[in-house]
């Protein structure tokens, strides 16, 4: 379903309801029109099967990056939008800032000294975390943020990490695709949990 300038599709409560039903919004990189997606199959990272490379584990163990949560959400989402083609339009940014203020959208940030080196953002509802996007201005910064996100989700009792689409980047961490029917069952179970983020 395509969005129009007058449609209330990006109201925060509408977005949350869409996530609960397996949908998420993306803007067309060309014209900025927002549509709703529910891929079949759906990409997830099973939290008990999350993988990291030896080199990334060494980077994490060095503790060169300082990890912060929700201290620069707007900078993270704008960092994610800074690329040649992006589905993160101005309307998407404004809506997720509203979700952040309501306590549903979150950022995990990798800092190098006082500089934001990378990070990721997503939406949490119940025991589900819907990963939206990540960015880096320093090598491995977003990957380190993802490692910390997974650790946080495990400790808080989350059961679903949704990455929406499969690609080589998320596949290296153990991402897999599941049919929509299975995804919806996983989502239903996750939404029934009461988990706190962060």
Backbone as a printed PyTorch tensor [residue, N CA C, xyz], in Angstrom:
tensor([[[  0.8410,  -1.1790,   0.0000],
         [  0.0000,   0.0000,   0.0000],
         [  0.8800,   1.2340,   0.0000]],

        [[  0.6650,   2.1420,  -0.9260],
         [  1.5050,   3.3370,  -1.0390],
         [  1.0220,   4.4210,  -0.0990]],

        [[  1.9490,   5.2050,   0.3780],
         [  1.6360,   6.3110,   1.2580],
         [  1.3860,   7.5580,   0.4300]],

        [[  0.5780,   8.4770,   0.9410],
         [  0.3980,   9.7740,   0.3030],
         [  0.6810,  10.8410,   1.3470]],

        [[  0.8510,  12.0590,   0.8950],
         [  1.1980,  13.1390,   1.8100],
         [  0.1400,  13.3200,   2.8980]],

        [[ -1.1240,  13.0320,   2.5770],
         [ -2.1970,  13.2770,   3.5370],
         [ -2.5480,  12.0530,   4.3710]],

        [[ -1.9800,  10.8900,   4.0420],
         [ -2.3300,   9.6760,   4.7690],
         [ -1.6470,   9.6520,   6.1230]],

        [[ -2.3540,   9.1580,   7.1620],
         [ -1.7890,   9.1340,   8.5160],
         [ -0.9440,   7.8870,   8.7700]],

        [[ -0.3510,   7.3280,   7.7230],
         [  0.3420,   6.0470,   7.8480],
         [  1.5610,   6.0920,   8.7530]],

        [[  2.1330,   7.2590,   8.9710],
         [  3.3460,   7.3350,   9.7690],
         [  3.0960,   7.8810,  11.1650]],

        [[  1.8640,   7.8380,  11.5970],
         [  1.5640,   8.1090,  12.9940],
         [  2.2290,   7.0260,  13.8410]],

        [[  2.9000,   7.3910,  14.9420],
         [  3.6230,   6.3870,  15.7360],
         [  2.7800,   5.1870,  16.1430]],

        [[  1.5390,   5.4110,  16.5760],
         [  0.6980,   4.2870,  16.9890],
         [  0.3590,   3.3880,  15.8110]],

        [[  0.1770,   3.9890,  14.6460],
         [ -0.0900,   3.2020,  13.4410],
         [  1.1290,   2.3460,  13.0960]],

        [[  2.3240,   2.9230,  13.2140],
         [  3.5500,   2.1780,  12.9210],
         [  3.6980,   1.0070,  13.8830]],

        [[  3.4730,   1.2350,  15.1630],
         [  3.6000,   0.1590,  16.1440],
         [  2.6110,  -0.9640,  15.8510]],

        [[  1.3920,  -0.5960,  15.4860],
         [  0.3970,  -1.6130,  15.1530],
         [  0.8270,  -2.4040,  13.9200]],

        [[  1.4380,  -1.7100,  12.9570],
         [  1.9200,  -2.3920,  11.7550],
         [  3.0210,  -3.3950,  12.1030]],

        [[  3.9600,  -3.0010,  12.9610],
         [  5.0090,  -3.9320,  13.3860],
         [  4.3970,  -5.1690,  14.0350]],

        [[  3.4000,  -4.9640,  14.8650],
         [  2.7580,  -6.1000,  15.5380],
         [  2.0990,  -7.0500,  14.5460]],

        [[  1.7750,  -6.5320,  13.3560],
         [  1.1390,  -7.3680,  12.3290],
         [  2.1350,  -7.8350,  11.2730]],

        [[  3.4330,  -7.5380,  11.4750],
         [  4.4550,  -8.0340,  10.5650],
         [  4.8450,  -7.0950,   9.4520]],

        [[  4.4320,  -5.8340,   9.5150],
         [  4.7370,  -4.8590,   8.4680],
         [  5.6890,  -3.7860,   8.9810]],

        [[  6.3970,  -3.1460,   8.0550],
         [  7.2470,  -2.0020,   8.3890],
         [  7.2750,  -1.0550,   7.1860]],

        [[  7.5330,   0.2430,   7.4160],
         [  7.5150,   1.2230,   6.3200],
         [  8.9010,   1.4710,   5.7410]],

        [[  8.9380,   1.7540,   4.4500],
         [ 10.1530,   2.1910,   3.7760],
         [  9.7630,   3.2140,   2.7250]],

        [[ 10.6160,   4.2220,   2.5560],
         [ 10.3660,   5.2370,   1.5320],
         [ 11.0930,   4.8680,   0.2400]],

        [[ 10.4650,   5.1460,  -0.8700],
         [ 11.0970,   4.9220,  -2.1670],
         [ 12.2610,   5.9080,  -2.3250]],

        [[ 13.4700,   5.4100,  -2.6390],
         [ 14.6220,   6.3160,  -2.7570],
         [ 14.4380,   7.3880,  -3.8220]],

        [[ 13.5990,   7.1060,  -4.8310],
         [ 13.4300,   8.0600,  -5.9230],
         [ 12.4640,   9.1810,  -5.6220]],

        [[ 11.2500,   8.8130,  -5.1720],
         [ 10.2180,   9.8400,  -4.9910],
         [  9.8110,  10.0590,  -3.5370]],

        [[ 10.3530,   9.2730,  -2.6170],
         [ 10.0670,   9.4780,  -1.2100],
         [  8.7460,   8.9110,  -0.7250]],

        [[  7.9470,   8.3120,  -1.6360],
         [  6.6760,   7.7380,  -1.2140],
         [  6.9150,   6.5430,  -0.3040]],

        [[  6.1240,   6.4690,   0.7450],
         [  6.2830,   5.4150,   1.7380],
         [  5.3160,   4.2700,   1.4430]],

        [[  5.8310,   3.0550,   1.4940],
         [  5.0160,   1.8550,   1.3410],
         [  5.2770,   0.9330,   2.5160]],

        [[  4.3700,  -0.0120,   2.7060],
         [  4.4750,  -0.9780,   3.8020],
         [  4.9040,  -2.3210,   3.2600]],

        [[  5.7950,  -2.9850,   3.9800],
         [  6.3770,  -4.2420,   3.5140],
         [  6.2290,  -5.3300,   4.5710]],

        [[  6.0180,  -6.5480,   4.0790],
         [  6.0240,  -7.7300,   4.9290],
         [  6.6380,  -8.8600,   4.1030]],

        [[  7.9850,  -8.9130,   4.0370],
         [  8.6580,  -9.8570,   3.1310],
         [  8.3310, -11.3180,   3.4680]],

        [[  8.2690, -12.1110,   2.4300],
         [  8.1090, -13.5490,   2.5860],
         [  9.0610, -14.2420,   1.6110]],

        [[ 10.1650, -14.8200,   2.1210],
         [ 10.4790, -15.0670,   3.5350],
         [ 10.9840, -13.8040,   4.2300]],

        [[ 11.1110, -13.9190,   5.5570],
         [ 11.5470, -12.8060,   6.4060],
         [ 12.9010, -13.1570,   7.0080]],

        [[ 13.7890, -12.1780,   7.0820],
         [ 15.1260, -12.4170,   7.6320],
         [ 15.1390, -12.1270,   9.1270]],

        [[ 15.7250, -13.0440,   9.8760],
         [ 15.9120, -12.8630,  11.3110],
         [ 17.3230, -13.3220,  11.6770]],

        [[ 17.8100, -12.8480,  12.8090],
         [ 19.0370, -13.3910,  13.3790],
         [ 18.6470, -14.1320,  14.6500]],

        [[ 18.6790, -15.4680,  14.6330],
         [ 18.3750, -16.2100,  15.8680],
         [ 19.3800, -15.8350,  16.9530]],

        [[ 18.8870, -15.3920,  18.0790],
         [ 19.7770, -14.8950,  19.1270],
         [ 20.6890, -15.9810,  19.6740]],

        [[ 20.2490, -17.2250,  19.6110],
         [ 21.0940, -18.3150,  20.1070],
         [ 22.0520, -18.8380,  19.0490]],

        [[ 22.0030, -18.2500,  17.8540],
         [ 22.8960, -18.6830,  16.7810],
         [ 23.6920, -17.5210,  16.2070]],

        [[ 23.7560, -16.4160,  16.9510],
         [ 24.4940, -15.2420,  16.4960],
         [ 25.9770, -15.5760,  16.3820]],

        [[ 26.5860, -15.2100,  15.2580],
         [ 27.9850, -15.5400,  14.9960],
         [ 28.7980, -14.2640,  14.8260]],

        [[ 30.0430, -14.3100,  15.3170],
         [ 30.9880, -13.2340,  15.0580],
         [ 32.3020, -13.8310,  14.5930]],

        [[ 32.9970, -13.1030,  13.7540],
         [ 34.2960, -13.5720,  13.2770],
         [ 35.3400, -13.4140,  14.3780]],

        [[ 36.4460, -14.1240,  14.2330],
         [ 37.5280, -14.0130,  15.2040],
         [ 38.0660, -12.5880,  15.2610]],

        [[ 38.1820, -11.9650,  14.0850],
         [ 38.7290, -10.6010,  14.0610],
         [ 37.7950,  -9.6250,  14.7620]],

        [[ 36.4760,  -9.8020,  14.5940],
         [ 35.5350,  -8.9070,  15.2600],
         [ 35.5620,  -9.1360,  16.7700]],

        [[ 35.6860, -10.3700,  17.1980],
         [ 35.7820, -10.6410,  18.6360],
         [ 36.9980,  -9.9440,  19.2340]],

        [[ 38.0800,  -9.8990,  18.4810],
         [ 39.2730,  -9.2040,  18.9810],
         [ 39.0070,  -7.7100,  19.1170]],

        [[ 38.2950,  -7.1460,  18.1290],
         [ 37.9620,  -5.7150,  18.1930],
         [ 37.1110,  -5.4270,  19.4240]],

        [[ 36.1160,  -6.2710,  19.6840],
         [ 35.2390,  -6.0830,  20.8420],
         [ 36.0370,  -6.2010,  22.1360]],

        [[ 36.9160,  -7.1890,  22.1950],
         [ 37.6900,  -7.4300,  23.4180],
         [ 38.6560,  -6.2900,  23.7300]],

        [[ 39.1300,  -5.5960,  22.6770],
         [ 40.0430,  -4.4680,  22.9140],
         [ 39.3530,  -3.3110,  23.6080]],

        [[ 38.0360,  -3.2560,  23.4800],
         [ 37.2210,  -2.2200,  24.1180],
         [ 37.6560,  -0.8130,  23.7120]],

        [[ 38.0250,  -0.6670,  22.4560],
         [ 38.3770,   0.6640,  21.9650],
         [ 37.1560,   1.5470,  21.7840]],

        [[ 36.0340,   0.9190,  21.3940],
         [ 34.7860,   1.6650,  21.2300],
         [ 34.0350,   1.7220,  22.5620]],

        [[ 33.4920,   2.8870,  22.8610],
         [ 32.6050,   3.0380,  24.0020],
         [ 31.1810,   2.8880,  23.4920]],

        [[ 30.4190,   1.9890,  24.1060],
         [ 29.0430,   1.7460,  23.6670],
         [ 28.0790,   2.5380,  24.5350]],

        [[ 27.2070,   3.2680,  23.8860],
         [ 26.1480,   3.9980,  24.5690],
         [ 24.8140,   3.6350,  23.9270]],

        [[ 23.7550,   3.7740,  24.6900],
         [ 22.4150,   3.4570,  24.2080],
         [ 21.5240,   4.6840,  24.3520]],

        [[ 20.8910,   5.0590,  23.2390],
         [ 19.8880,   6.1400,  23.2440],
         [ 20.4250,   7.5030,  23.6530]],

        [[ 21.7140,   7.7630,  23.4250],
         [ 22.2170,   9.0960,  23.7490],
         [ 22.2370,  10.0150,  22.5300]],

        [[ 22.2130,   9.4430,  21.3100],
         [ 22.2440,  10.2670,  20.0870],
         [ 21.4030,   9.6190,  18.9960]],

        [[ 20.1390,   9.3300,  19.3440],
         [ 19.2790,   8.6250,  18.3930],
         [ 19.1740,   9.3580,  17.0620]],

        [[ 18.9380,  10.6630,  17.1110],
         [ 18.7590,  11.4010,  15.8590],
         [ 20.0270,  11.3600,  15.0100]],

        [[ 21.1900,  11.4800,  15.6290],
         [ 22.4420,  11.4000,  14.8760],
         [ 22.6030,  10.0260,  14.2280]],

        [[ 22.1710,   8.9750,  14.9280],
         [ 22.2960,   7.6260,  14.3620],
         [ 21.3780,   7.4550,  13.1600]],

        [[ 20.1120,   7.8370,  13.2760],
         [ 19.2000,   7.6340,  12.1580],
         [ 19.6050,   8.5020,  10.9640]],

        [[ 20.1240,   9.6970,  11.2330],
         [ 20.5860,  10.5260,  10.1230],
         [ 21.8770,   9.9550,   9.5230]],

        [[ 22.7150,   9.3440,  10.3590],
         [ 23.8960,   8.6670,   9.8330],
         [ 23.5160,   7.5160,   8.9360]],

        [[ 22.4830,   6.7710,   9.3270],
         [ 22.0070,   5.6560,   8.5050],
         [ 21.4230,   6.1470,   7.1750]],

        [[ 20.8730,   7.3450,   7.1840],
         [ 20.2500,   7.8930,   5.9740],
         [ 21.2610,   8.5180,   5.0210]],

        [[ 22.5000,   8.7070,   5.4830],
         [ 23.5030,   9.3890,   4.6710],
         [ 24.1880,   8.3950,   3.7440]],

        [[ 23.5700,   8.1850,   2.6020],
         [ 24.1270,   7.3270,   1.5580],
         [ 23.4860,   7.7280,   0.2390]],

        [[ 24.0200,   7.2410,  -0.8650],
         [ 23.5390,   7.6900,  -2.1740],
         [ 22.0590,   7.4050,  -2.3540]],

        [[ 21.6260,   6.1900,  -2.0380],
         [ 20.2160,   5.8510,  -2.1120],
         [ 19.7640,   5.3940,  -0.7430]],

        [[ 18.6750,   5.9740,  -0.2570],
         [ 18.2040,   5.6170,   1.0780],
         [ 16.6940,   5.5510,   1.1160]],

        [[ 16.1750,   4.6140,   1.8940],
         [ 14.7320,   4.5170,   2.1220],
         [ 14.3390,   5.3030,   3.3680]],

        [[ 15.3370,   5.9390,   4.0220],
         [ 15.0780,   6.6950,   5.2550],
         [ 14.8500,   8.1550,   4.8670]],

        [[ 13.6150,   8.4940,   4.5610],
         [ 13.2650,   9.8480,   4.1220],
         [ 13.0820,  10.7650,   5.3310]],

        [[ 12.8530,  12.0250,   5.0550],
         [ 12.5930,  12.9800,   6.1270],
         [ 11.3790,  12.5970,   6.9520]],

        [[ 10.3310,  12.0930,   6.2920],
         [  9.1230,  11.6680,   7.0140],
         [  9.4110,  10.4570,   7.8870]],

        [[ 10.2240,   9.5320,   7.3800],
         [ 10.6030,   8.3670,   8.1850],
         [ 11.3710,   8.8330,   9.4240]],

        [[ 12.3310,   9.7370,   9.2340],
         [ 13.1210,  10.2400,  10.3580],
         [ 12.2110,  10.8840,  11.4010]],

        [[ 11.3050,  11.7450,  10.9760],
         [ 10.4160,  12.4300,  11.9130],
         [  9.5560,  11.4320,  12.6860]],

        [[  9.0730,  10.4110,  12.0070],
         [  8.2120,   9.4310,  12.6610],
         [  8.9770,   8.6030,  13.6800]],

        [[ 10.2110,   8.2120,  13.3380],
         [ 10.9840,   7.3920,  14.2740],
         [ 11.5260,   8.2180,  15.4330]],

        [[ 11.7030,   9.5000,  15.2240],
         [ 12.0260,  10.3710,  16.3540],
         [ 10.8540,  10.4040,  17.3400]],

        [[  9.6340,  10.4030,  16.8090],
         [  8.4580,  10.3460,  17.6810],
         [  8.4030,   9.0180,  18.4230]],

        [[  8.7070,   7.9280,  17.7150],
         [  8.7460,   6.6170,  18.3600],
         [  9.8220,   6.5660,  19.4490]],

        [[ 10.9360,   7.2280,  19.1900],
         [ 12.0090,   7.2830,  20.1790],
         [ 11.5500,   8.0390,  21.4290]],

        [[ 10.8800,   9.1580,  21.2200],
         [ 10.3950,   9.9330,  22.3610],
         [  9.3620,   9.1450,  23.1710]],

        [[  8.6410,   8.2450,  22.5190],
         [  7.6560,   7.4080,  23.1980],
         [  8.2780,   6.1730,  23.8440]],

        [[  9.5860,   5.9650,  23.6080],
         [ 10.2710,   4.8540,  24.2470],
         [ 10.2760,   3.5510,  23.4630]],

        [[  9.9520,   3.6110,  22.1600],
         [  9.9040,   2.3930,  21.3560],
         [ 11.0580,   2.2590,  20.3590]],

        [[ 11.6090,   3.3650,  19.9100],
         [ 12.7370,   3.3230,  18.9670],
         [ 14.0280,   3.6220,  19.7290]],

        [[ 15.0720,   2.8630,  19.4200],
         [ 16.3070,   2.9250,  20.2010],
         [ 17.5360,   2.9320,  19.2980]],

        [[ 18.5980,   3.4840,  19.8290],
         [ 19.8830,   3.4400,  19.1290],
         [ 20.9280,   2.7960,  20.0250]],

        [[ 21.8010,   2.0150,  19.3980],
         [ 22.9920,   1.4950,  20.0570],
         [ 24.1710,   2.1220,  19.3290]],

        [[ 25.0180,   2.8340,  20.0580],
         [ 26.0240,   3.7100,  19.4390],
         [ 27.4400,   3.2780,  19.8090]],

        [[ 28.3170,   3.3170,  18.8310],
         [ 29.7420,   3.0910,  19.0630],
         [ 30.4530,   4.4430,  19.0050]],

        [[ 31.0750,   4.7920,  20.1010],
         [ 31.7950,   6.0630,  20.1890],
         [ 33.2930,   5.8150,  20.2270]],

        [[ 34.0270,   6.6940,  19.5570],
         [ 35.4940,   6.6720,  19.6210],
         [ 35.9120,   7.9990,  20.2280]],

        [[ 36.1990,   7.9640,  21.5100],
         [ 36.4010,   9.2310,  22.2040],
         [ 35.0860,   9.9840,  22.2500]],

        [[ 35.0920,  11.2060,  21.7640],
         [ 33.8770,  12.0170,  21.7420],
         [ 33.1950,  12.0050,  20.3860]],

        [[ 33.6540,  11.1310,  19.4870],
         [ 33.0930,  11.0690,  18.1350],
         [ 32.1870,   9.8570,  17.9760]],

        [[ 31.0090,  10.0740,  17.3810],
         [ 30.1150,   8.9750,  17.0560],
         [ 30.6790,   8.2470,  15.8440]],

        [[ 31.1310,   7.0130,  16.0530],
         [ 31.8190,   6.2630,  14.9990],
         [ 30.8870,   5.3750,  14.2030]],

        [[ 29.6940,   5.1270,  14.7210],
         [ 28.7370,   4.2610,  14.0260],
         [ 27.6810,   3.7980,  15.0000]],

        [[ 26.7470,   3.0310,  14.4830],
         [ 25.7010,   2.5170,  15.3520],
         [ 24.5540,   1.9420,  14.5600]],

        [[ 23.4820,   1.6640,  15.2580],
         [ 22.2870,   1.0840,  14.6380],
         [ 21.0660,   1.5900,  15.3820]],

        [[ 19.9050,   1.4270,  14.7480],
         [ 18.6680,   1.7750,  15.4320],
         [ 17.5880,   0.7760,  15.0550]],

        [[ 16.5820,   0.7000,  15.8950],
         [ 15.4690,  -0.1950,  15.6370],
         [ 14.3410,   0.0760,  16.6110]],

        [[ 13.3510,  -0.7940,  16.5630],
         [ 12.1380,  -0.6360,  17.3650],
         [ 11.9750,  -1.8680,  18.2470]],

        [[ 11.6420,  -1.6510,  19.5140],
         [ 11.3850,  -2.7780,  20.4120],
         [  9.9310,  -2.7580,  20.8640]],

        [[  9.3110,  -3.9360,  20.8030],
         [  7.9510,  -4.1380,  21.3130],
         [  7.9420,  -5.4970,  21.9830]],

        [[  7.5860,  -5.5480,  23.2490],
         [  7.5990,  -6.8210,  23.9550],
         [  8.9770,  -7.4390,  23.9180]],

        [[  9.0570,  -8.6930,  23.4660],
         [ 10.3330,  -9.3740,  23.3500],
         [ 10.8620,  -9.4200,  21.9410]],

        [[ 10.4210,  -8.4800,  21.1040],
         [ 10.8750,  -8.4010,  19.7120],
         [ 11.6540,  -7.1110,  19.4890]],

        [[ 12.7680,  -7.2160,  18.7750],
         [ 13.5140,  -6.0320,  18.3520],
         [ 13.5910,  -6.0610,  16.8380]],

        [[ 13.1180,  -4.9790,  16.2240],
         [ 13.0770,  -4.8710,  14.7680],
         [ 14.2320,  -3.9780,  14.3270]],

        [[ 15.3140,  -4.5870,  13.8630],
         [ 16.4650,  -3.8260,  13.4270],
         [ 16.1740,  -3.0950,  12.1310]],

        [[ 16.4460,  -1.8070,  12.1010],
         [ 16.1180,  -1.0010,  10.9270],
         [ 17.3310,  -0.7050,  10.0450]],

        [[ 18.3960,  -0.1820,  10.6150],
         [ 19.5400,   0.1770,   9.7880],
         [ 20.7550,   0.3980,  10.6800]],

        [[ 21.9280,   0.4000,  10.0540],
         [ 23.1690,   0.6540,  10.7720],
         [ 24.1160,   1.4350,   9.8800]],

        [[ 25.0950,   2.1040,  10.4980],
         [ 26.0620,   2.8700,   9.7150],
         [ 27.3920,   2.8870,  10.4440]],

        [[ 28.4480,   3.1650,   9.6990],
         [ 29.7870,   3.2940,  10.2750],
         [ 30.5340,   4.4170,   9.5870]],

        [[ 31.2800,   5.1830,  10.3580],
         [ 32.2740,   6.0910,   9.7920],
         [ 33.6730,   5.6070,  10.1460]],

        [[ 33.7400,   4.5840,  11.0030],
         [ 34.9850,   3.9060,  11.3180],
         [ 34.7780,   2.4120,  11.1410]],

        [[ 35.8050,   1.7320,  10.7010],
         [ 35.7180,   0.2940,  10.4650],
         [ 35.2170,  -0.4350,  11.7090]],

        [[ 34.2620,  -1.3250,  11.5010],
         [ 33.7130,  -2.2270,  12.5170],
         [ 32.8240,  -1.5470,  13.5510]],

        [[ 32.6090,  -0.2490,  13.4620],
         [ 31.8410,   0.4380,  14.5030],
         [ 30.4100,  -0.0820,  14.5990]],

        [[ 29.7450,  -0.2700,  13.4560],
         [ 28.3670,  -0.7560,  13.5060],
         [ 28.3170,  -2.2230,  13.9110]],

        [[ 29.3220,  -2.9910,  13.5180],
         [ 29.3740,  -4.4000,  13.9010],
         [ 29.5140,  -4.5460,  15.4140]],

        [[ 30.3530,  -3.7170,  16.0140],
         [ 30.5090,  -3.7460,  17.4630],
         [ 29.1920,  -3.3760,  18.1480]],

        [[ 28.4780,  -2.4060,  17.5940],
         [ 27.1740,  -2.0320,  18.1490],
         [ 26.2110,  -3.2120,  18.0680]],

        [[ 26.2470,  -3.9630,  16.9720],
         [ 25.3740,  -5.1230,  16.8230],
         [ 25.7050,  -6.2000,  17.8500]],

        [[ 26.9780,  -6.4330,  18.0840],
         [ 27.3830,  -7.4130,  19.1060],
         [ 26.7980,  -7.0280,  20.4570]],

        [[ 26.8840,  -5.7550,  20.7920],
         [ 26.3530,  -5.2960,  22.0760],
         [ 24.8260,  -5.3510,  22.1000]],

        [[ 24.1870,  -5.0770,  20.9690],
         [ 22.7300,  -5.2010,  20.9020],
         [ 22.3060,  -6.6300,  21.2170]],

        [[ 22.9420,  -7.5970,  20.5660],
         [ 22.5660,  -8.9940,  20.7830],
         [ 22.7740,  -9.3880,  22.2410]],

        [[ 23.8730,  -8.9500,  22.8300],
         [ 24.1220,  -9.2480,  24.2330],
         [ 23.0300,  -8.6490,  25.1180]],

        [[ 22.6510,  -7.4280,  24.8210],
         [ 21.5990,  -6.7630,  25.5890],
         [ 20.2760,  -7.5080,  25.4440]],

        [[ 19.9330,  -7.8930,  24.2080],
         [ 18.6650,  -8.5890,  23.9760],
         [ 18.6210,  -9.9140,  24.7200]],

        [[ 19.7200, -10.6340,  24.6870],
         [ 19.7700, -11.9040,  25.4150],
         [ 19.5520, -11.6820,  26.9090]],

        [[ 20.2500, -10.6930,  27.4730],
         [ 20.1570, -10.4540,  28.9140],
         [ 18.7670,  -9.9870,  29.3300]],

        [[ 18.0610,  -9.3070,  28.4350],
         [ 16.7410,  -8.7840,  28.7570],
         [ 15.6200,  -9.7710,  28.4450]],

        [[ 15.9490, -10.9230,  27.8870],
         [ 14.9320, -11.9340,  27.6340],
         [ 14.2060, -11.8080,  26.3090]],

        [[ 14.7330, -11.0150,  25.3710],
         [ 14.1380, -10.9280,  24.0400],
         [ 14.2910, -12.2640,  23.3130]],

        [[ 13.3610, -12.5540,  22.4180],
         [ 13.4120, -13.8160,  21.6770],
         [ 13.4690, -13.6320,  20.1640]],

        [[ 13.2480, -12.4100,  19.6680],
         [ 13.2090, -12.1900,  18.2170],
         [ 14.0330, -10.9670,  17.8380]],

        [[ 14.9780, -11.1590,  16.9180],
         [ 15.7210, -10.0600,  16.3000],
         [ 15.4280, -10.1090,  14.8070]],

        [[ 14.5940,  -9.1960,  14.3730],
         [ 14.1170,  -9.1370,  12.9910],
         [ 15.0520,  -8.2310,  12.1830]],

        [[ 15.5870,  -8.7570,  11.0780],
         [ 16.4290,  -7.9310,  10.2060],
         [ 15.7630,  -7.6800,   8.8500]],

        [[ 14.5240,  -8.1200,   8.6930],
         [ 13.6790,  -7.7970,   7.5490],
         [ 14.1040,  -8.5050,   6.2610]],

        [[ 15.2330,  -8.0900,   5.6920],
         [ 15.7190,  -8.6780,   4.4410],
         [ 17.0760,  -9.3420,   4.6630]],

        [[ 17.3650, -10.3620,   3.8910],
         [ 18.6600, -11.0280,   3.9690],
         [ 19.6470, -10.3430,   3.0350]],

        [[ 20.8840, -10.2200,   3.4710],
         [ 21.9670,  -9.7570,   2.6030],
         [ 23.2730, -10.3240,   3.1560]],

        [[ 24.3520, -10.1160,   2.4270],
         [ 25.6180, -10.7160,   2.8400],
         [ 26.0920, -10.1490,   4.1800]],

        [[ 25.7200,  -8.9010,   4.4670],
         [ 26.1710,  -8.2850,   5.7140],
         [ 25.5680,  -8.9910,   6.9210]],

        [[ 24.2470,  -9.1690,   6.9400],
         [ 23.6290,  -9.8090,   8.1020],
         [ 23.8290, -11.3200,   8.0910]],

        [[ 24.0300, -11.8970,   6.9010],
         [ 24.2280, -13.3460,   6.8360],
         [ 25.4860, -13.7710,   7.5950]],

        [[ 26.5060, -12.9070,   7.6010],
         [ 27.7470, -13.2640,   8.2980],
         [ 27.5450, -13.4220,   9.7980]],

        [[ 26.4470, -12.8600,  10.3360],
         [ 26.1600, -12.9670,  11.7620],
         [ 25.1940, -14.1020,  12.0900]],

        [[ 24.8510, -14.8850,  11.0850],
         [ 23.9440, -16.0020,  11.3020],
         [ 22.5140, -15.7390,  10.8860]],

        [[ 22.2600, -14.6430,  10.1790],
         [ 20.9020, -14.3480,   9.7240],
         [ 20.4050, -15.4520,   8.8060]],

        [[ 19.1300, -15.7240,   8.9190],
         [ 18.5010, -16.7370,   8.0950],
         [ 17.1170, -16.2520,   7.6950]],

        [[ 16.5280, -16.9120,   6.7260],
         [ 15.1910, -16.5510,   6.2730],
         [ 14.1910, -17.5980,   6.7360]],

        [[ 13.0130, -17.1200,   7.1490],
         [ 11.9440, -18.0280,   7.5500],
         [ 10.6720, -17.6330,   6.8010]],

        [[  9.8060, -18.6070,   6.4890],
         [  8.5270, -18.2760,   5.8480],
         [  7.6940, -17.3600,   6.7390]],

        [[  6.8230, -16.5790,   6.1050],
         [  6.0150, -15.6240,   6.8650],
         [  5.2250, -16.3020,   7.9780]],

        [[  4.6650, -17.4860,   7.7200],
         [  3.8630, -18.1770,   8.7260],
         [  4.6910, -18.4440,   9.9820]],

        [[  5.9220, -18.9140,   9.8050],
         [  6.7920, -19.1700,  10.9580],
         [  7.1790, -17.8610,  11.6220]],

        [[  7.4760, -16.8430,  10.8030],
         [  7.8200, -15.5410,  11.3680],
         [  6.7010, -15.0140,  12.2490]],

        [[  5.4660, -15.1130,  11.7720],
         [  4.3410, -14.5900,  12.5380],
         [  4.1560, -15.3470,  13.8490]],

        [[  4.4710, -16.6320,  13.8550],
         [  4.4070, -17.3890,  15.1080],
         [  5.4810, -16.9130,  16.0750]],

        [[  6.7010, -16.7030,  15.5510],
         [  7.7910, -16.1840,  16.3890],
         [  7.4440, -14.7960,  16.9200]],

        [[  6.8470, -13.9790,  16.0590],
         [  6.4740, -12.6210,  16.4550],
         [  5.4100, -12.6560,  17.5440]],

        [[  4.4060, -13.4890,  17.3840],
         [  3.3410, -13.5870,  18.3800],
         [  3.9020, -13.9670,  19.7520]],

        [[  4.8030, -14.9340,  19.7680],
         [  5.4020, -15.3590,  21.0360],
         [  6.2550, -14.2460,  21.6360]],

        [[  6.9850, -13.5350,  20.7850],
         [  7.8440, -12.4530,  21.2810],
         [  7.0180, -11.2970,  21.8390]],

        [[  5.9280, -10.9570,  21.1600],
         [  5.1010,  -9.8450,  21.6060],
         [  4.4270, -10.1300,  22.9430]],

        [[  4.2580, -11.3970,  23.2630],
         [  3.6010, -11.7660,  24.5240],
         [  4.5260, -11.5960,  25.7250]],

        [[  5.8030, -11.3860,  25.4660],
         [  6.7710, -11.2230,  26.5540],
         [  6.8170,  -9.7590,  27.0170]],

        [[  7.2090,  -9.5740,  28.2520],
         [  7.3980,  -8.2180,  28.7840],
         [  8.8840,  -8.0050,  29.0080]],

        [[  9.5160,  -7.3740,  28.0350],
         [ 10.9530,  -7.1260,  28.1010],
         [ 11.2150,  -5.6270,  28.0980]],

        [[ 12.2710,  -5.2490,  28.7760],
         [ 12.5990,  -3.8170,  28.8730],
         [ 13.8540,  -3.5280,  28.0500]],

        [[ 13.7860,  -2.4810,  27.2580],
         [ 14.9490,  -2.0290,  26.4990],
         [ 15.1880,  -0.5730,  26.8810]],

        [[ 16.4130,  -0.2050,  27.2490],
         [ 17.5830,  -1.0730,  27.3510],
         [ 17.6400,  -1.7590,  28.6850]]])
